[in-house]
Amino acid sequence: MRFTVSSTALGNRLVALSRVINSKNSLPILGDFLFEIVDNRLNLTASDSEVMMRTSLELSDTYGDGRFCVGNHDLLEAVKGISEQPITIDVNQDEKIARISYQNGMFSLPVENADEFPQPQTIAEGATTITISTQLLSENINRSIFATAQDELRPVMNGIYFDLTPDCLAIVASDGHKLVRNKVFSVKSEQPAAFILPKKPASLLKNQLGKNGGDVVIRFDERNAEVNFEDGQIICRLIEGRYPNYNSVIPQNNPNQLTVDRVSLLSALRRVQPFSNDSSNLIRFHVENGVLQLDAEDYDFSKTATESMTCDYNGMPMNIGFKGSSFIEILSNFECEQVIIQLADPSRAGLVLPSEQPENQDVLMLMMPMLIND
C-alpha cells in the first residue's frame, strides 16, 4: 500500500486529531492514529474511547487500499517539521513498517494492526437530528464553554446543554455561579429533545468549526452523539443525567438597568482586579446618578483600587459585589459595543445582555452576587 499526500495538509489534520489523544491511555492502541485508504481517499481517526474524531483527505496518487495504525507522537513531530511538499507513505503490512519519504530524506515507523482500534459508538435508529449553520454553532460554543463547571459531584454541569423545544434551540452552560443561555430561534422541533455535550468534544468542535458557511448535522440518542461537519466527524458519549431547570434561576424582573460601554468596563475591571483579595476576587460595584464605581481591596497586603465611569442607569442607588475574574470572562464573551446589566438587589442574580441581540438569537448571561461587608 502506497500513497502520496501534501505534508501541510496531513500535518494540519494530525495536529487537530492529536487533541483527542490523552497522554495516558488505558489501551496502547489509543495512542495511535488510524489510517484508512479507500477509493483514493485517506480517512484519519483518533480516539480516547469516549470521543472519536475523523477527518479525510483526497489523494491523487495511491496504490492499493488498506488500513493501519501508527503512533501519534513521532509521526506528528516528523510531519510538522517538513516544509510544504509531497510526501510518500509506503506501508508493508508483512513487515509492519511504514516508510515515509520526502524531498531530502525518509524515516520509518512501526505500524499496528488496525483491527485493534476501537469501533465508533453506534447511534440508535430514530435518533434526533439537529441541523445548524457552522458559524452559529461555533459562535454559541465559543460563547458558552467558559461557563461550564469542573464538578465531580455534579457531572451534568461539566458540559454544554442543548435543549431543543418547539420555540427554539437553547444552548446553556453553567457552573452554579454564572450561567450562559443562548436561544437560537432558527432551530426548533415539535418533538422536544435534549442532550449534554461534554467539554472535550465541545472544545474540539470550537477549534474545528470554521466560518466558511455550510451546516453541521448533529444526530443524538440517549447515550451518544454524532456531529458531522465540513472537514470531518466527531462521535462521542454524552453526559447522562438530568440538567437543572436553568429557566427557574433566571430572574424575570430586575428593575434596575445599567447600560455601559463593554470595552471600557472590561478594561476597568482588568485594572482594578489585581488589587482584590486573592481568595475572594471580590469587586464592589456602586452605581448611582449615572456613575458606576468599581472598588477592590486587599487589606492583608494594604492594596486598594477604585475607578469610576459614566453610564446610563435607571434605578435605585446600589452596592453589589461580583467576582472580578468571572465578570471579565462574561464581558470577554460578548462582541457588542454596549452591555445592559439588570439588577434587583445586592442578594439576587444580575443579568448581562448585549445592547443589540444577534439576528434570530437571544443571548443572556447571569452572574450570582457576592456578599459585601459594609
C-alpha positions in Angstrom: 0.0 0.0 0.0 1.4 3.4 -1.0 0.0 6.9 -1.3 1.3 10.5 -1.7 -0.1 13.4 0.3 0.7 17.1 1.0 2.9 17.4 4.1 1.0 20.6 5.2 -2.5 19.1 4.7 -1.5 15.9 6.6 0.2 17.8 9.3 -2.8 20.2 9.9 -5.2 17.2 10.2 -2.8 15.3 12.5 -2.5 18.3 14.8 -6.3 18.6 15.1 -6.7 14.8 15.7 -3.9 14.8 18.3 -6.1 16.9 20.6 -8.3 13.8 21.1 -5.5 11.6 22.3 -4.8 11.5 26.0 -1.2 11.5 27.4 -2.0 8.3 29.3 -4.3 5.6 27.7 -6.0 2.5 29.0 -5.2 0.8 25.7 -1.8 1.3 23.9 -3.7 1.5 20.5 -5.4 4.7 21.7 -2.1 6.4 21.4 -2.2 5.8 17.6 -3.7 7.4 14.5 -5.9 5.1 12.4 -5.2 5.5 8.6 -7.7 4.1 6.1 -7.2 4.4 2.3 -10.4 3.7 0.3 -11.1 4.8 -3.3 -8.3 7.4 -3.4 -9.3 8.9 -0.1 -7.4 9.0 3.1 -9.5 8.7 6.3 -7.8 9.6 9.6 -9.2 8.8 13.0 -8.2 9.4 16.6 -10.0 8.2 19.8 -9.8 8.2 23.6 -12.6 5.5 23.8 -15.1 8.3 24.9 -14.6 10.6 21.9 -13.7 9.7 18.3 -12.8 12.2 15.7 -12.5 11.6 11.9 -11.2 13.6 9.0 -10.3 12.9 5.4 -8.2 13.9 2.5 -8.5 13.4 -1.3 -5.5 11.6 -2.7 -4.3 11.9 -6.3 -1.7 9.1 -6.2 -2.5 5.8 -4.5 -1.6 2.2 -4.9 -3.8 -0.3 -3.0 -6.4 0.2 -0.3 -5.9 -0.8 3.3 -5.8 0.3 6.9 -3.1 0.6 9.6 -2.3 2.4 12.9 0.8 4.4 13.7 1.9 6.1 17.0 0.9 9.7 17.2 3.9 11.5 18.7 6.8 10.6 16.4 4.7 10.8 13.2 3.2 14.2 14.2 6.6 15.7 15.2 8.2 14.5 12.0 5.5 15.7 9.6 5.2 19.1 11.3 8.9 19.6 10.6 8.6 19.1 6.8 8.0 22.1 4.7 5.2 22.1 2.1 5.9 19.3 -0.3 4.5 15.9 -1.4 5.4 13.0 1.0 5.0 9.4 0.1 4.0 6.8 2.6 4.7 3.2 1.7 3.3 0.6 4.1 4.5 -3.0 4.3 1.9 -4.9 6.3 4.0 -8.1 6.5 7.0 -6.3 8.0 4.7 -3.9 10.0 6.7 -0.9 8.8 5.6 2.4 7.2 8.3 4.3 5.3 7.8 8.0 4.8 9.9 9.6 2.1 10.1 13.3 1.2 12.4 15.6 -0.9 15.6 15.4 1.3 15.1 12.2 3.3 13.0 9.5 4.8 12.0 7.9 8.0 10.3 4.7 9.1 7.9 3.8 11.9 6.3 0.6 13.1 2.6 0.1 12.3 -0.1 -1.7 14.3 -3.0 -3.9 13.4 -6.0 -1.6 12.6 -8.4 -4.3 13.8 -7.4 -3.5 17.4 -8.6 0.1 17.0 -11.9 0.7 18.9 -15.1 0.8 16.8 -17.2 4.0 16.9 -20.2 4.3 19.2 -23.4 3.5 17.4 -26.4 5.9 17.3 -29.8 4.3 17.7 -32.3 4.2 15.0 -34.8 7.1 15.2 -32.2 9.4 16.7 -33.0 13.1 16.9 -31.3 15.3 14.2 -30.4 18.9 14.5 -29.1 20.9 11.5 -27.5 24.2 12.4 -25.1 26.5 10.5 -21.4 26.1 11.2 -21.0 29.8 12.1 -24.0 29.7 14.5 -22.8 26.6 16.3 -19.2 27.9 16.5 -20.4 31.3 18.0 -22.6 29.6 20.6 -19.9 27.1 21.7 -17.4 29.9 22.0 -19.8 32.0 24.0 -20.8 29.2 26.4 -17.9 26.9 27.1 -16.2 29.1 29.6 -19.2 28.8 31.9 -19.1 25.0 32.2 -18.1 23.5 35.6 -15.4 21.1 36.7 -17.5 19.3 39.3 -17.0 15.6 40.1 -20.1 15.6 42.2 -22.4 17.1 39.6 -21.1 15.8 36.2 -24.1 17.2 34.3 -22.7 20.7 34.9 -19.5 19.8 33.1 -20.9 20.1 29.6 -23.0 22.3 27.3 -26.7 21.6 27.4 -28.6 21.6 24.1 -32.3 21.9 24.8 -34.5 21.5 21.6 -38.0 22.9 22.1 -40.9 23.9 19.8 -39.8 27.5 20.2 -36.0 27.4 19.8 -32.8 25.6 20.4 -31.4 26.7 23.8 -27.7 26.2 24.3 -26.8 26.5 28.0 -23.8 26.3 30.3 -23.5 27.0 34.0 -21.1 26.2 36.9 -23.6 27.3 39.6 -22.2 30.8 39.9 -22.5 32.0 36.3 -24.8 30.9 33.5 -25.0 31.5 29.8 -28.2 30.9 27.9 -28.4 31.3 24.1 -31.6 30.9 22.3 -31.4 30.1 18.5 -34.9 30.7 17.0 -34.0 29.3 13.6 -33.7 25.8 15.0 -36.7 24.2 16.7 -38.7 21.0 16.8 -42.2 20.0 17.7 -40.7 17.0 19.4 -38.7 18.2 22.4 -35.3 16.6 23.0 -32.1 17.4 24.8 -28.5 16.3 25.4 -25.4 17.3 27.4 -22.2 17.6 25.2 -19.1 17.1 27.3 -16.4 19.8 27.4 -13.8 17.9 25.4 -15.8 17.3 22.2 -17.2 20.9 22.6 -13.6 22.2 22.7 -12.7 20.0 19.6 -15.6 21.5 17.7 -14.7 25.0 18.8 -11.2 24.5 17.2 -12.5 22.7 14.1 -15.6 24.7 13.0 -14.6 27.3 10.5 -16.6 30.3 9.4 -16.9 29.3 5.8 -20.6 28.6 5.9 -22.2 25.3 5.5 -24.2 23.3 8.0 -23.4 21.0 10.9 -25.7 17.9 11.4 -26.0 16.6 14.9 -27.6 13.1 15.5 -28.0 12.0 19.1 -29.8 9.5 21.2 -29.8 9.0 25.0 -26.1 7.9 25.2 -24.2 9.1 22.1 -24.0 11.9 19.6 -22.6 12.1 16.1 -21.6 15.6 14.8 -20.9 15.9 11.1 -19.2 19.0 9.8 -17.4 20.0 6.6 -13.9 18.7 7.5 -14.9 15.6 9.4 -16.9 14.0 12.2 -16.9 13.7 15.9 -18.7 10.8 17.7 -18.8 11.0 21.5 -20.5 9.6 24.6 -22.9 12.1 26.2 -23.1 13.1 29.8 -26.0 11.2 31.3 -28.3 12.7 33.9 -30.9 15.5 34.2 -29.7 19.0 33.7 -31.1 21.5 36.3 -34.0 23.7 35.4 -32.0 26.7 34.1 -35.0 28.9 33.5 -36.0 28.8 37.1 -32.9 30.6 38.2 -33.1 33.4 35.7 -34.9 36.4 37.3 -37.8 37.7 35.4 -37.9 41.2 36.9 -34.7 43.1 37.6 -36.0 46.7 37.5 -32.6 48.5 37.9 -31.0 48.7 34.5 -27.4 49.9 33.8 -26.1 50.4 30.2 -22.3 50.8 29.8 -19.6 50.6 27.2 -18.4 47.0 27.2 -14.8 47.6 26.4 -14.5 50.4 28.9 -15.9 48.3 31.7 -13.8 45.3 30.7 -10.6 47.5 30.7 -11.5 49.0 34.1 -12.2 45.6 35.7 -8.8 44.3 34.4 -7.1 47.3 36.0 -8.9 47.0 39.3 -9.0 43.2 39.7 -5.3 42.7 40.7 -6.0 44.8 43.9 -8.8 42.5 45.1 -8.3 39.8 47.7 -6.8 36.7 46.0 -9.2 34.2 47.7 -12.5 36.1 47.0 -11.6 38.2 44.0 -14.4 40.5 45.1 -15.1 43.7 43.2 -17.7 46.1 44.6 -20.0 47.8 42.0 -21.5 51.0 43.3 -24.0 52.7 40.8 -25.8 56.0 41.4 -26.6 59.1 39.3 -25.2 57.9 36.0 -21.8 56.9 37.6 -20.5 53.3 38.0 -17.7 53.0 40.6 -15.6 49.9 40.9 -13.7 49.2 44.2 -11.3 46.4 45.1 -9.4 46.0 48.3 -7.0 43.5 49.9 -6.3 44.8 53.4 -4.0 41.9 54.2 -1.5 43.5 51.8 -2.6 47.1 52.1 -3.9 47.2 48.5 -6.9 49.2 47.2 -8.1 50.4 43.9 -11.1 52.4 42.7 -12.2 53.6 39.3 -15.3 55.4 38.0 -17.0 55.7 34.6 -20.1 57.2 33.2 -23.1 55.0 32.4 -26.8 55.2 31.7 -28.6 54.0 34.9 -32.3 53.8 35.7 -32.9 52.5 39.2 -32.1 52.9 42.9 -28.6 53.6 44.2 -26.9 50.2 44.7 -23.9 48.4 46.1 -23.4 44.9 44.8 -20.4 42.6 44.7 -19.3 40.3 41.9 -16.3 38.0 41.4 -14.0 40.0 39.2 -12.5 37.2 37.1 -15.9 35.8 36.3 -17.3 39.2 35.2 -14.2 39.7 33.0 -15.0 36.3 31.4 -18.6 37.2 30.8 -17.7 40.6 29.1 -15.0 38.9 27.1 -17.5 36.6 25.5 -19.7 39.3 24.1 -18.9 41.1 20.9 -21.3 44.1 21.2 -20.3 47.7 21.9 -22.5 48.1 24.9 -23.9 45.8 27.5 -27.0 46.1 29.7 -26.7 45.0 33.3 -30.1 44.3 35.0 -30.1 44.2 38.8 -32.8 43.6 41.5 -30.9 43.9 44.9 -27.5 43.0 46.2 -28.5 39.5 47.1 -30.1 38.4 43.8 -28.5 37.4 40.5 -27.6 40.1 37.9 -28.3 39.7 34.2 -25.9 40.8 31.5 -27.3 41.3 28.0 -26.0 42.7 24.7 -27.4 46.0 23.8 -28.4 44.5 20.4 -29.2 40.9 20.2 -27.7 38.8 17.3 -30.1 38.1 14.5 -32.6 35.3 15.3 -30.9 34.8 18.7 -31.5 35.8 22.4 -28.3 35.9 24.4 -28.3 36.2 28.2 -25.6 35.7 30.9 -26.3 35.5 34.6 -23.9 36.3 37.5 -24.5 35.4 41.1 -23.5 38.3 43.5 -21.1 38.0 46.4 -21.6 39.2 50.0 -20.3 42.6 50.7 -19.2 43.5 54.3 -20.2 47.2 54.6 
